[in-house]
Amino acid sequence: MKETVVKYKKQIIITASVILLQLIFGFDPKFTLINIIWLFF
């Protein structure tokens, strides 16, 4: 489990921050889609 967290630490942090920003500023589908695409490539 720990190796997985270390391997995907950047993705986990970015995903968490994106979700947090969505909650603060309201949901923006385009922004979310861009971030998800950027995250996995």
Secondary structure, DSSP 8 states (H G I E B T S, - for coil): -HHHHHHTHHHHHHHHHHHHHHHHH---HHHHHHHHHHHH-
